[in-house]
């Protein structure tokens, strides 16, 4: 007995290793992926710059100088800035108005120089790129939010209930998929023009709001299919049967037990679908169905850049810099999506851990 007691006292203390939470472990794996991590930092910088655009000492993106000629980029070391700021914008929200007030209080009428050049109407290209990112990001976030709310709910319910309900709900998705979306946008914008006063005064829906809602209303369809397929593979799992035996409701089983298990796939899909939403916004604006002047978006900048291509020459900066801004953002989003897929996939994480141990 004494020997056994001495062995217990001399034996090293063994403490069970606490399993890290799934989110914390995925976050660590993402940070180890340097390319994905720096893509996330770049996107955070783009988002912060877009959000604080009214506060930055940039020229007004809508201030016109019709007598001016397009000027090529001038580096900050040659033209730091000037005192020619003009407070000319389209109708802004109350928050943006306060940010512009703070910008005037901080910087007065000082503004940055034409670091990326100006267009044929004398508008600063850097300012238009920064302000244009707000529209593209807003469209992407709206489509993402719509996919989360409608797509996840629709697909999860259809996959969990199954049977005739599943077939009817997915046939509705198939019908919506078959509709030519560009015709829907044209139809909605045409209705808006005919009922403009009524919609704007009573419902607050202008052309831009209808444009946002039209894009968001179609991008939940693929999300519904993705979530349905995942729920079909989980609805007969042991933890679902246990929750059902304990009397959990259908909504609780879906949103407490099933959806968190497919949330990694949802996040990855959203990250990879945002670039397609931004490209689609640019395409519709290029066709004249999206944002209208004096507002600005990356698609509208692409239209302005394409107009500079003529036999006598090309104002290259009006085409190159918007393309660089959009291209780097889309590339970062795709890289981040790949990194999130690896970080949130437990199988790839276990394989990487086993390879590191061997």
VMD Tcl script that draws the C-alpha trace (Angstrom):
set ca {
  {0.00 0.00 0.00}
  {2.85 2.34 0.82}
  {4.60 1.53 -2.46}
  {1.38 2.21 -4.38}
  {0.96 5.55 -2.58}
  {4.56 6.52 -3.35}
  {4.03 5.60 -7.04}
  {0.96 7.84 -7.22}
  {2.84 10.70 -5.62}
  {5.89 10.32 -7.85}
  {3.92 9.80 -11.07}
  {3.71 12.87 -13.31}
  {0.43 14.70 -13.19}
  {-1.64 13.99 -16.27}
  {-4.11 16.68 -17.21}
  {-6.52 16.04 -20.03}
  {-5.86 18.24 -23.03}
  {-8.76 20.54 -23.56}
  {-10.05 20.43 -27.08}
  {-9.90 23.81 -28.63}
  {-13.11 25.26 -29.91}
  {-13.74 24.75 -33.58}
  {-13.70 28.47 -34.30}
  {-10.46 29.09 -32.41}
  {-8.73 26.16 -34.09}
  {-9.93 27.28 -37.54}
  {-8.69 30.80 -36.75}
  {-5.23 29.45 -35.90}
  {-5.10 27.43 -39.11}
  {-6.12 30.50 -41.09}
  {-3.36 32.59 -39.48}
  {-0.80 29.95 -40.39}
  {-1.85 30.35 -44.03}
  {0.12 33.53 -44.70}
  {-1.34 34.23 -48.14}
  {-4.92 33.92 -46.90}
  {-4.10 35.93 -43.77}
  {-2.63 38.85 -45.70}
  {-5.59 38.69 -48.10}
  {-7.85 39.10 -45.07}
  {-5.81 42.07 -43.87}
  {-5.96 43.65 -47.33}
  {-9.74 43.20 -47.50}
  {-10.10 44.68 -44.02}
  {-8.11 47.73 -45.18}
  {-10.28 48.06 -48.31}
  {-13.45 47.81 -46.23}
  {-12.24 50.36 -43.67}
  {-11.17 52.79 -46.40}
  {-14.53 52.38 -48.11}
  {-16.42 52.94 -44.87}
  {-14.46 56.07 -43.98}
  {-14.42 57.54 -47.49}
  {-16.40 60.68 -46.45}
  {-13.86 61.33 -43.68}
  {-10.75 61.08 -45.86}
  {-9.23 64.28 -47.35}
  {-10.10 63.22 -50.90}
  {-11.55 65.49 -53.58}
  {-15.26 65.24 -54.14}
  {-16.02 62.35 -56.54}
  {-18.82 64.38 -58.14}
  {-17.17 67.83 -58.46}
  {-17.00 68.72 -62.17}
  {-14.60 70.87 -64.14}
  {-15.96 70.61 -67.67}
  {-13.21 72.77 -69.12}
  {-10.48 70.49 -67.75}
  {-8.61 67.88 -69.75}
  {-7.78 64.38 -68.48}
  {-4.55 64.56 -66.52}
  {-2.23 61.57 -65.99}
  {-1.26 60.40 -62.52}
  {0.99 62.65 -60.47}
  {2.92 61.05 -57.63}
  {2.49 62.39 -54.07}
  {6.11 63.59 -54.18}
  {5.22 65.95 -57.07}
  {1.71 67.02 -56.04}
  {0.86 66.50 -52.38}
  {-2.44 68.35 -52.57}
  {-4.19 71.71 -52.81}
  {-6.92 73.79 -51.20}
  {-9.60 73.30 -53.83}
  {-12.08 71.04 -52.04}
  {-15.70 71.48 -53.14}
  {-18.49 69.91 -51.12}
  {-20.45 68.46 -54.03}
  {-22.03 65.03 -53.54}
  {-25.17 63.15 -54.41}
  {-27.76 62.87 -51.60}
  {-25.90 61.26 -48.70}
  {-27.15 59.49 -45.62}
  {-27.14 61.30 -42.29}
  {-24.09 59.31 -41.15}
  {-22.13 60.22 -44.28}
  {-23.16 63.87 -43.90}
  {-21.71 63.89 -40.39}
  {-18.52 62.26 -41.65}
  {-18.19 64.95 -44.32}
  {-18.70 67.60 -41.61}
  {-15.90 65.97 -39.62}
  {-13.71 65.92 -42.74}
  {-14.22 69.66 -43.26}
  {-13.51 70.33 -39.60}
  {-10.29 68.30 -39.70}
  {-8.84 69.22 -43.11}
  {-10.74 72.34 -44.19}
  {-10.61 72.78 -47.96}
  {-7.35 70.84 -48.31}
  {-7.49 67.76 -50.54}
  {-5.08 65.25 -52.03}
  {-3.59 65.79 -55.45}
  {-4.38 63.83 -58.63}
  {-2.33 60.83 -57.54}
  {-4.16 58.49 -59.95}
  {-5.08 61.17 -62.49}
  {-8.38 62.79 -63.43}
  {-11.00 62.04 -66.07}
  {-12.36 64.16 -68.91}
  {-14.69 66.01 -66.51}
  {-11.95 66.89 -64.05}
  {-13.02 64.35 -61.41}
  {-10.32 62.78 -59.26}
  {-9.89 59.09 -60.08}
  {-8.58 58.04 -56.66}
  {-11.63 59.54 -54.97}
  {-13.97 57.87 -57.46}
  {-12.33 54.48 -56.93}
  {-12.65 54.76 -53.14}
  {-16.25 55.94 -53.30}
  {-17.06 53.38 -56.00}
  {-15.89 50.57 -53.74}
  {-18.74 51.45 -51.37}
  {-21.33 50.53 -54.00}
  {-19.67 47.28 -54.99}
  {-19.18 46.23 -51.37}
  {-22.76 47.21 -50.48}
  {-24.15 45.04 -53.29}
  {-21.95 42.12 -52.22}
  {-22.95 42.43 -48.55}
  {-26.65 42.64 -49.44}
  {-26.41 39.52 -51.59}
  {-24.51 37.75 -48.79}
  {-27.11 38.74 -46.18}
  {-29.94 37.60 -48.46}
  {-28.21 34.27 -49.01}
  {-27.81 33.81 -45.27}
  {-31.39 34.68 -44.35}
  {-33.37 33.21 -47.24}
  {-31.01 30.63 -48.76}
  {-29.95 28.94 -45.54}
  {-33.49 28.86 -44.12}
  {-35.04 27.62 -47.36}
  {-32.42 24.94 -48.05}
  {-32.18 23.71 -44.46}
  {-35.95 23.38 -44.07}
  {-36.37 21.63 -47.42}
  {-33.56 19.17 -46.73}
  {-34.67 18.40 -43.17}
  {-38.39 17.93 -43.85}
  {-37.90 16.04 -47.13}
  {-40.69 14.35 -49.01}
  {-43.25 16.34 -50.96}
  {-42.35 19.58 -49.19}
  {-38.74 19.23 -50.31}
  {-39.74 18.53 -53.90}
  {-42.11 21.51 -54.08}
  {-39.62 23.93 -52.52}
  {-36.77 22.86 -54.78}
  {-38.99 23.01 -57.88}
  {-39.65 26.66 -56.97}
  {-35.89 27.19 -56.88}
  {-35.58 25.52 -60.30}
  {-38.27 27.79 -61.74}
  {-36.53 30.89 -60.41}
  {-33.25 29.62 -61.85}
  {-34.83 29.31 -65.28}
  {-35.90 32.96 -65.42}
  {-33.52 35.24 -67.37}
  {-32.27 37.52 -64.63}
  {-31.32 40.45 -66.87}
  {-34.92 40.61 -68.11}
  {-36.11 40.67 -64.51}
  {-33.85 43.63 -63.73}
  {-35.03 45.48 -66.85}
  {-38.66 44.74 -65.91}
  {-38.23 45.98 -62.33}
  {-36.39 49.15 -63.38}
  {-39.05 49.85 -66.02}
  {-41.79 49.51 -63.40}
  {-39.82 51.83 -61.14}
  {-39.66 54.50 -63.82}
  {-43.45 54.28 -64.34}
  {-44.27 54.35 -60.61}
  {-41.28 56.41 -59.52}
  {-43.10 58.96 -57.39}
  {-45.31 56.40 -55.67}
  {-42.48 53.98 -54.84}
  {-40.08 56.65 -53.65}
  {-42.55 58.58 -51.52}
  {-44.42 55.64 -49.93}
  {-41.89 52.81 -49.93}
  {-38.60 54.67 -50.24}
  {-37.53 52.50 -53.19}
  {-35.44 54.34 -55.73}
  {-33.62 52.89 -58.73}
  {-30.55 52.04 -56.67}
  {-32.59 50.22 -54.02}
  {-34.39 48.14 -56.67}
  {-31.02 47.34 -58.23}
  {-29.68 46.11 -54.88}
  {-32.80 44.07 -54.14}
  {-32.77 42.51 -57.61}
  {-29.24 41.19 -57.18}
  {-29.87 40.01 -53.64}
  {-33.09 38.25 -54.63}
  {-31.36 35.79 -56.98}
  {-28.12 34.92 -55.20}
  {-29.82 32.87 -52.47}
  {-30.80 30.14 -54.94}
  {-27.42 28.41 -55.08}
  {-27.02 28.76 -51.32}
  {-30.35 26.96 -50.83}
  {-29.13 24.06 -52.95}
  {-25.79 23.85 -51.15}
  {-27.35 23.89 -47.68}
  {-30.05 21.37 -48.67}
  {-27.42 18.89 -49.83}
  {-25.54 19.18 -46.55}
  {-28.67 18.89 -44.42}
  {-29.75 15.75 -46.29}
  {-26.54 14.08 -45.16}
  {-27.02 15.16 -41.52}
  {-30.74 14.82 -40.83}
  {-30.40 11.15 -39.76}
  {-27.24 11.69 -37.70}
  {-27.18 10.46 -34.10}
  {-27.13 13.94 -32.54}
  {-30.21 14.88 -34.59}
  {-32.06 11.76 -33.45}
  {-31.08 12.50 -29.85}
  {-32.39 16.07 -30.11}
  {-35.62 14.78 -31.66}
  {-36.09 12.26 -28.84}
  {-35.61 15.03 -26.30}
  {-38.57 16.87 -27.82}
  {-36.67 19.64 -29.66}
  {-38.70 21.52 -32.23}
  {-37.89 21.52 -35.93}
  {-36.60 25.10 -35.77}
  {-34.35 24.29 -32.82}
  {-32.95 21.18 -34.48}
  {-32.25 23.14 -37.66}
  {-30.69 26.30 -36.27}
  {-29.09 24.95 -33.08}
  {-27.87 21.50 -34.11}
  {-27.70 21.21 -37.93}
  {-26.89 24.66 -39.33}
  {-23.82 25.18 -37.05}
  {-22.40 21.93 -38.46}
  {-22.60 23.26 -42.03}
  {-21.68 26.84 -41.18}
  {-18.12 26.35 -42.39}
  {-19.35 25.45 -45.87}
  {-21.73 28.41 -45.78}
  {-18.91 30.85 -44.95}
  {-16.66 29.44 -47.67}
  {-19.42 29.64 -50.27}
  {-20.25 33.22 -49.32}
  {-16.60 34.25 -49.58}
  {-16.26 32.66 -53.00}
  {-19.57 34.07 -54.28}
  {-18.86 37.70 -53.36}
  {-16.50 38.17 -56.35}
  {-19.20 36.95 -58.74}
  {-21.69 39.40 -57.20}
  {-19.27 42.30 -57.62}
  {-18.57 41.31 -61.22}
  {-22.28 41.01 -61.90}
  {-22.88 44.50 -60.52}
  {-20.14 45.84 -62.78}
  {-21.63 44.02 -65.77}
  {-25.13 45.41 -65.19}
  {-23.79 48.91 -64.66}
  {-21.75 48.56 -67.84}
  {-25.01 47.77 -69.68}
  {-26.65 50.86 -68.19}
  {-28.93 48.91 -65.82}
  {-27.17 49.71 -62.58}
  {-25.77 52.77 -60.87}
  {-26.32 56.12 -62.56}
  {-24.28 59.31 -62.38}
  {-23.50 61.29 -60.30}
  {-23.13 58.22 -58.08}
  {-20.16 56.04 -58.81}
  {-19.33 52.35 -58.75}
  {-16.54 50.21 -60.12}
  {-18.82 49.19 -62.98}
  {-19.43 52.83 -63.86}
  {-15.68 53.45 -63.78}
  {-15.28 50.57 -66.24}
  {-17.76 52.31 -68.55}
  {-15.79 55.57 -68.30}
  {-12.56 53.71 -68.98}
  {-13.99 51.98 -72.03}
  {-15.12 55.35 -73.42}
  {-11.50 56.53 -73.42}
  {-10.50 53.92 -76.00}
  {-10.48 55.67 -79.37}
  {-8.26 55.69 -82.49}
  {-6.40 58.82 -81.41}
  {-5.10 57.31 -78.19}
  {-6.13 56.10 -74.77}
  {-6.13 57.64 -71.33}
  {-4.69 54.46 -69.84}
  {-5.04 55.46 -66.19}
  {-8.84 55.62 -66.47}
  {-8.85 51.96 -67.46}
  {-5.89 50.52 -65.58}
  {-6.42 51.80 -62.04}
  {-10.09 50.76 -61.69}
  {-9.15 47.37 -63.14}
  {-6.29 47.04 -60.63}
  {-8.58 47.97 -57.72}
  {-11.25 45.49 -58.74}
  {-8.80 42.76 -59.73}
  {-6.80 42.85 -56.49}
  {-9.98 42.83 -54.40}
  {-11.44 39.88 -56.28}
  {-8.13 38.01 -56.10}
  {-7.93 38.57 -52.34}
  {-11.51 37.33 -51.92}
  {-10.78 34.15 -53.86}
  {-7.57 33.48 -51.92}
  {-9.39 34.07 -48.64}
  {-12.15 31.69 -49.71}
  {-9.60 28.95 -50.43}
  {-7.93 29.61 -47.08}
  {-11.23 29.43 -45.22}
  {-12.10 26.19 -46.97}
  {-8.86 24.63 -45.72}
  {-9.18 26.13 -42.24}
  {-12.77 25.05 -41.71}
  {-12.35 21.54 -43.13}
  {-11.53 19.19 -40.22}
  {-10.39 16.41 -42.56}
  {-7.74 18.57 -44.21}
  {-6.71 19.85 -40.77}
  {-6.22 16.30 -39.45}
  {-4.28 15.36 -42.58}
  {-2.02 18.39 -42.20}
  {-1.47 17.59 -38.52}
  {-0.60 13.97 -39.31}
  {1.82 15.05 -42.03}
  {3.49 17.48 -39.61}
  {3.89 14.76 -36.97}
  {5.42 12.30 -39.42}
}
mol new
graphics top color blue
foreach p $ca { graphics top sphere $p radius 0.5 }
foreach p [lrange $ca 0 end-1] q [lrange $ca 1 end] { graphics top cylinder $p $q radius 0.2 }
display resetview
